[in-house]
């Protein structure tokens, strides 16, 4: 019986990649907090993950001709954040507190996903080793 690592952790690998990309984008927002005209960017995690699933061939299928066909665009989920604070006059809409909170939240979710994947791999090693893996 073949073991498919893609089936075991493929979704979680993509989640790690999206979260990593999001942290990089948020870090860019923080680095440009004082750059006139800079607009804060973000990645919509749900959209990025749906796009990844669609690209892998796990698109929605219909079981009846009356069902509405799913139409998804392949996108990386990049968007501009809606400003929560008024424009300070230089066109920059980065809210440093929001960016820091989003960065910390994404970092914790990244770490949780890593721990989940690590648990899956330990379980697979234990199964392969007949209960002797660790």
Buried (B, 14 or more C-beta within 10 A) or exposed (E): EEEEEEEBBBBBBBBBEBBEBBBEBBEBBBEBEEEEEBBBBBBBBEBBBBBBBBEEEEEEEEEEEEEEEEEEEEEEBBEEBEBEEEEEEEEBBBBEEBBEEBBEEBBEBBEEBBEBBEEBBEEBEEEEEEEEEE
